[in-house]
Amino acid sequence: MQLRAFIVDDSSTVRDNLIETLKELAQVEPVGMAETEHDANRWLARNSEWDVAIVDLFLREGSGLNVVEAARKRNPGQQVVVLSNHSSRDVRWRCAQLGADAVFDKSTEIDALVAYCLRRAEAAPSQSAPVAG
């Protein structure tokens, strides 16, 4: 199954590279993107068809921490992960407190993010599976 991903990052270069990597290596299909806290929270409030949200902490406007917290109201099975250059123990703890399922460092843990997405794709039930009636 392909994971449907919502990506929040204010750098178009980072976003484009991340999307390319995740599509190629981790069966991820982007379904939405945002560059600011406001746009991300508005998108999340209006859309429920996603499996994983990948959120940077430092945005052009606002904070990824507030996006993580706003995503607490997500459906069961939806995951929120943080991908940031700022991933100290304290930051990881704070992200977990706000509802993040995982935190990955942009510069050293892309492989771990790919592996995480692959595990999620393998564990998720197929979207095209017939519904028993």
C-alpha positions as CSV (number, residue, x, y, z in Angstrom):
1,M,0.0,0.0,0.0
2,Q,1.1,3.5,-0.7
3,L,1.2,5.9,2.3
4,R,-0.6,9.1,1.7
5,A,1.6,11.9,3.1
6,F,1.0,15.5,4.1
7,I,4.3,17.4,4.2
8,V,4.9,20.6,6.2
9,D,8.2,22.3,5.3
10,D,8.9,25.8,4.2
11,S,11.9,24.9,2.0
12,S,10.7,23.9,-1.5
13,T,14.1,22.3,-2.1
14,V,13.9,20.1,1.0
15,R,10.2,19.3,0.2
16,D,11.0,18.3,-3.4
17,N,14.0,16.2,-2.4
18,L,12.0,14.5,0.4
19,I,9.1,13.8,-1.8
20,E,11.3,12.3,-4.5
21,T,13.1,10.1,-2.0
22,L,10.0,8.9,-0.2
23,K,8.2,8.2,-3.5
24,E,11.1,6.2,-4.8
25,L,12.1,4.3,-1.7
26,A,9.2,4.2,0.7
27,Q,5.9,3.9,-1.3
28,V,4.8,7.4,-0.2
29,E,2.4,9.5,-2.2
30,P,2.1,13.2,-1.3
31,V,-1.5,14.3,-0.9
32,G,-0.8,17.8,0.5
33,M,1.8,20.3,1.4
34,A,2.1,23.4,3.5
35,E,4.8,26.0,4.3
36,T,3.3,27.7,7.3
37,E,1.6,26.7,10.6
38,H,-1.6,28.4,9.5
39,D,-1.8,26.6,6.1
40,A,-0.9,23.3,7.7
41,N,-3.5,23.5,10.4
42,R,-6.1,24.6,7.9
43,W,-5.3,21.7,5.6
44,L,-5.4,19.2,8.5
45,A,-8.8,20.6,9.6
46,R,-10.2,20.1,6.1
47,N,-8.7,16.8,5.1
48,S,-8.8,13.4,6.6
49,E,-7.5,11.3,3.8
50,W,-3.8,11.0,4.8
51,D,-1.8,8.3,6.6
52,V,1.3,10.2,7.8
53,A,2.1,13.9,8.3
54,I,5.8,14.8,8.1
55,V,6.3,18.1,9.9
56,D,9.4,20.4,10.2
57,L,9.6,22.4,13.4
58,F,10.9,25.7,12.1
59,L,8.6,27.2,9.5
60,R,8.5,30.5,7.7
61,E,5.5,31.5,9.8
62,G,4.5,29.8,13.0
63,S,5.9,26.6,14.5
64,G,5.7,22.9,13.6
65,L,5.2,22.2,17.3
66,N,1.8,23.8,17.0
67,V,1.0,21.7,13.9
68,V,1.9,18.5,15.8
69,E,-0.3,19.5,18.6
70,A,-3.2,20.4,16.3
71,A,-2.9,17.0,14.6
72,R,-3.7,15.3,17.9
73,K,-7.3,15.3,16.7
74,R,-6.4,12.9,13.9
75,N,-8.1,9.6,13.1
76,P,-6.8,6.3,14.6
77,G,-4.0,4.9,12.4
78,Q,-2.8,8.3,11.2
79,Q,0.8,9.1,12.3
80,V,2.6,12.4,12.8
81,V,6.3,12.5,12.5
82,V,8.7,15.4,12.9
83,L,11.6,15.8,10.5
84,S,13.9,18.6,11.7
85,N,17.5,19.7,12.0
86,H,16.7,20.3,15.7
87,S,16.2,17.0,17.3
88,S,17.8,17.1,20.7
89,R,16.6,14.9,23.5
90,D,14.5,17.9,24.9
91,V,13.0,18.5,21.4
92,R,12.1,14.9,21.0
93,W,10.5,14.8,24.4
94,R,8.4,17.9,23.7
95,C,7.3,16.5,20.3
96,A,6.2,13.3,22.0
97,Q,4.3,15.3,24.6
98,L,2.4,17.1,21.9
99,G,1.5,13.9,20.1
100,A,4.3,13.1,17.6
101,D,4.7,9.4,16.9
102,A,8.4,9.8,15.9
103,V,11.1,12.4,15.4
104,F,13.8,12.1,12.8
105,D,16.9,14.4,12.2
106,K,17.0,15.8,8.7
107,S,20.7,15.5,8.4
108,T,21.3,12.0,9.9
109,E,18.1,10.0,10.0
110,I,16.5,10.1,6.5
111,D,17.2,6.4,6.2
112,A,15.3,5.8,9.4
113,L,12.4,7.9,8.1
114,V,12.3,5.8,5.0
115,A,12.3,2.6,7.0
116,Y,9.5,3.9,9.3
117,C,7.4,4.7,6.2
118,L,8.1,1.3,4.7
119,R,7.0,-0.4,8.0
120,R,3.8,1.7,8.0
121,A,3.0,0.9,4.4
122,E,3.5,-2.9,5.0
123,A,1.4,-2.8,8.2
124,A,-1.5,-0.8,6.8
125,P,-4.5,-2.6,5.4
126,S,-4.9,-2.2,1.6
127,Q,-7.1,0.7,0.7
128,S,-8.5,-1.3,-2.2
129,A,-9.5,-4.3,-0.1
130,P,-13.1,-5.2,-0.5
131,V,-15.4,-4.3,2.4
132,A,-17.4,-7.1,4.0
133,G,-21.1,-6.4,3.9
